[in-house]
Amino acid sequence: MNGDPQPDSQSLNDLELVRLLAKYDRQILRYIMMFLPRHGDAEEVLQRTAVVLWEKSKEFDTQREFLPW
């Protein structure tokens, strides 16, 4: 066992994650812009956030809300 989380029926698949990111990306960007008012900087953080979410997507419990995660 390599220590990586194992996918289960309550974890996100790739298509679901893409759908959620597309649905909430503007809300996430607005949140980031509360701390980084320069749009370009905020867009960069949004891209980095999407990468981290992608890497950790198997840890997400689909029974919970996406945005607070």
Secondary structure, DSSP 8 states (H G I E B T S, - for coil): --S-----TTS--HHHHHHHHHHHHHHHHHHHHTT--SHHHHHHHHHHHHHHHHHTGGG--TTS-TTT-
